[in-house]
């Protein structure tokens, strides 16, 4: 199974808001995306959590 489910956590309030998939063979480092956090009510960086 090449796809792996990952979870994104807000770096400001530490809530886990988003989930996505990635291929660990092609993307080896952890992802960090700017997403909207409904708890902070603003855009903030979200880091990948295992």
C-alpha positions as CSV (number, residue, x, y, z in Angstrom):
1,X,0.0,0.0,0.0
2,X,1.9,3.1,-1.2
3,X,-0.4,5.8,0.2
4,X,-0.2,6.7,3.8
5,X,-2.8,8.7,5.8
6,X,-1.3,11.7,7.6
7,X,-2.8,14.3,10.0
8,X,-2.2,18.0,10.2
9,X,-2.0,19.8,13.5
10,X,-2.2,23.6,14.0
11,X,1.0,25.0,15.3
12,X,-0.8,27.8,17.2
13,X,-3.6,26.0,19.1
14,X,-2.4,22.3,18.7
15,X,-5.7,21.1,17.4
16,X,-5.7,18.4,14.7
17,X,-7.9,19.7,11.9
18,X,-7.0,18.1,8.6
19,X,-6.1,14.8,7.2
20,X,-4.6,13.8,3.8
21,X,-2.6,11.1,2.1
22,X,1.0,11.0,0.8
23,X,3.4,8.6,-0.8
24,X,6.2,8.0,1.7
25,X,8.5,6.7,-1.0
26,X,8.5,10.0,-3.0
27,X,8.0,12.5,-0.1
28,X,10.3,11.6,2.7
29,X,10.2,14.8,4.8
30,X,7.3,16.1,6.9
31,X,4.8,18.5,5.2
32,X,3.9,21.9,6.5
33,X,1.0,23.8,4.9
34,X,-0.8,27.0,5.6
35,X,-4.4,26.1,6.3
36,X,-7.4,27.8,7.9
37,X,-7.9,26.8,11.6
38,X,-11.5,27.0,12.7
39,X,-10.5,27.2,16.4
40,X,-8.1,30.1,15.9
41,X,-10.3,31.6,13.2
42,X,-7.3,32.5,11.0
43,X,-4.8,31.0,8.6
44,X,-1.9,29.4,10.4
45,X,0.8,26.8,9.6
46,X,-0.2,23.2,10.0
47,X,2.5,20.5,10.5
48,X,2.2,16.8,9.7
49,X,1.7,14.5,12.7
50,X,2.1,10.7,12.5
